[in-house]
Amino acid sequence: MAPKKNDLKIEIGRCFGEFIGTAFFLFMGVGGAVNLINNTTAPLQDFAIPFCFGFSLFVNVFIWAGISGGVLNPAITIALTLTDPNNYSWIKGIAYIVCQLLGALIGSWFIDLVQPGGPNGATMLGNGVSIAQGLFLEVFATSVLTMTVLFISGDNYNKAFGVGMALFVSALCAGPYTGASLNPARTFGPAIVAKEFGRAHWIYYIGPILGSLLAAGYWHILRQLGVVDYPAKKGTQHVCNNCDCNNCNCSNNDRKKNDEENQIH
């Protein structure tokens, strides 16, 4: 069934939110990192650069979570299509990824425009870091970031703060060795604009995707164990027919059955 005109307009607006949000995330994150590289010493950079990206993600998720979900990351988009297909279909996921990559290009281009001749924010393996080590770091760090997105609950502030802190801590761990991309769009934009790809550039795409799939796998295991619930269908709210509270202890099957009955009635 073709989407209604109003629904299509809303989805286009959400895609536009991902485009603008990713552009802002790259502009603020890379811009702050470039400024610190130019004006601070190496020990401070190891702390300050993760802070720039973590705080940039916090701000932009807070802004865009109510519009598009504030995903801003192709790897996490893939995980959401696997864990929440009611709200993130494959078509929507592909559209989000395209918008995120384009937004990263625009954000990186603006940095190059206003800060010409300086470091470009491209992610590269550190000296002495093997390809296998770099790949593992990108996989593991991205899985932590993705799990934060999948498991965190609450309002937009809680989500934004949790995701920003997850990126900050993950970047502290992986930053000195890989640049802590954790996001194919974050690598794609600066690499294309600066035409700098470095050694084993592919790990910055394969690693985050594998990390997001690993996190989605954790989520599915926990769902099978009954620890997490399957996301409710978009536009519906679970109302229990067996009790009068929304925080009941019904099993997932009971909840889904009750939701279906409520939709019928």
N, C-alpha and C positions, 0 to 999 in steps of 0.2 A: 504494500500500500504506500502510495506516495505521501510524503509529509505534507501537512497543511501549510498554507502560505505563512501564517503567523508563526508556526513552529519553525519553519525554515528561516525566517527572519531572526528568531531568537538564537538558533544554532549559528547563524552567520555572525551575530553579535558576540557569541561566546568564542568563536574562532578568532574574531578580531581582538577580543580580550587577551587570548593567548599570544597573539602576534605582538601587541603592544607591551604586554607584561614581560615577555621574554626579551624584547628590545630594551626595556627599562632595566631588567635584571642584569643583562650583559653590560649596558652602559654604566650603571652604578658600580657593579662588581669589578669589571675590568678597569674602569676609570679610577676607582679608588686604589686598586692594586698597582696600577701604573704610577700613580702619584706617590705611593709609598715606596715603590722600587726606586724612584728618582730621588727621594728625599730622606730615606732612612737607611740604617745599616742592616746587614743580613740577619742578625739575631732577632731584631724587632720585626723584620719582614715575615719571618716564619710564623709569628703570631698575628700580625696585623692583616696580612692578605686573607687568611681564612675568615677573620672578622669581617672584612669588607664584603666577601661573598655571602657569608652567613647572614649579615645584617641586610644586605641587598635582597636576599631571598625572603627574609622575614617581612620587609616592607612591601615587596611586590605580591607575596602571597596574601598578606593582609588586605591589600588593595583589590586584588582580582579574584579572591576566593569566592566572593558572592556573585561574581559575574560568570566566570568560566570554570571555577574550581581552583584556579591558580596553580595549575600543574607545572607549566613552564619547563618541561623536561620530557623529551621523547621516550626515554627509557621508562620513566614512571607512567607515562601514558600507556605504554604497552602493558604494564602490570595492571593498570586499572581496567583495561579491556578484558583482562583475564579474571579479575576478581569482582568486578562490578559491571557486567555486560548490559544490565538494564539501563544504566546511566551513561555508559561509555561503550557504544557499539564500535565495531571495527571501522565502519565508515567515519564515524566521529573521531575515532582514534587517529586514522590516517590524516584527516583534515587538521586535527590538532598538531600532529607532527610536522606537517608541511608549514603551518603557520609559525610554529616554534622555530624551525630552521630559518625561515625568512626573517623572523623577528631578530634572531641572533645575528644574522647578516647586517641588518639595519643598525642594531645597537653597536656592533663592532665597527661599522663604517663611520658612525658618528664619533666614536672614540678616536679613530684614525684622523678624522677631520679636525677635531678640536685639540688633539695632542699629537701633532705630526712629529715624526722623527724619534719618538720615544719607544720604550718597550710596548709590544702589541698585545700582550696577554695570552699568547699562544701557549698551549700545554705541551710540554716535552718531558721525556724521561731524564732524570737527573744522572749525573756522572756516576758510573759504577752500578747503576740499577739495571738488572737484566730485564729482558722482555717478559719473562715469566713472572718475575717479581712485580713489575708494573701492572701486568694484567690482573694478577691476584689482588693487588691493592685496589684497583678500580672496581673489580667485582665485589669484593667484601665491603668497601666503603659505600658503594651504591646500594648494596642490599640493606645496609643500616638506614640510609636515607629513605629508601622505598618503604621499608617496614614502618618508619615513622609516619609516612603518609597514609599507609593502609590501616594502621592500628589506632592512630590518634583520634580522639573524639572531642567534642566541645564546640565552642564558637570559633569564628574566624581568627580571633586573636590567639587562642590556644593553639590552633592549627599552625598559624604563621610562626609563632614563637617556637613551637616544637620542631618544625621543619627547618627553620633558620638555625637553631641550636644543633640539630643533627648534621647539617652541612658544615657548620663551624667546627665541630668536634672531628668529623670525618676528614675535613681538610687539614686540620692540625696533624692528623695521623698520616695522611697520604701526600700532603702538599709538597714536602721537601723532595719526594721521590718521583712523583708523576705530575705534579701541578694540581692534583685533585680535581679532575674534570667532573666525574660522576654524572655527566650530562652531555650527550652527544651534541646538543645545540651549543653548549658553552665552548666546546672545542671547535665545532664547525665554523662558526662565525669568524673568530679571530684568525683561524688557519686560512680561510678563503681570502679575507681582506688583506692579510699580511703576506700571503703566499708562502707561509712557513709551515711545513708539515712534520719535520723532525723524524726521529727514528721510531719505527713501529707505530706509525700514526693510527693504524687500525685498532689498536687496543682501546682507544678512547671512544670507540663506537661499540665494539664487541663486548668490552668489559662492563660498561654500564648496563647494556641490554641483558647480559648474563646475570648481573647483580639484581636487576629488577625481576627477572624470571625466578631467581633463587628466593627472593622475598615473597613473590606470589606463591611459590611452592610452600614456603613456611605457612602462609596464610591459609592455603587449602588444607594442609595437614591439621592446623588448629581448628578449622571449621569442621572437619570430619570428627575431631575429638570433642566437639561441642563447646569449645572455648569462645569462638566468635560466631556471630550470626551472619547468614547470607544477607547482603544488602537488600533492603526493601525496594520494591519496584518504585520507579520514579513517580512521584505524585501520590503515593499511598502511604498510609501509616498503619502500623500493626495495632489492632484493637482486639484484646482477648475476649472471647466469648465465655471463657471458663471462670474468669474473675474480673473485677472492676478496676484493676490497676494495669498500667502499661509496663511496669517492671516485674512482670510475672516470670516464673521459672519454666515456662512451656518449652518443650523441645523445639528444634528447628522445624521438624515436620509439622508439629501442631501449629506453630506460628504461621507457616506457609498455608496450611489448610484454613486457618481462621481468616487470614488475609484474603484468600480466594472467596470464602463465604461472604465476607464483608463487601467485596467488590460486586458480587452477584446481587446482594441486597441493597 
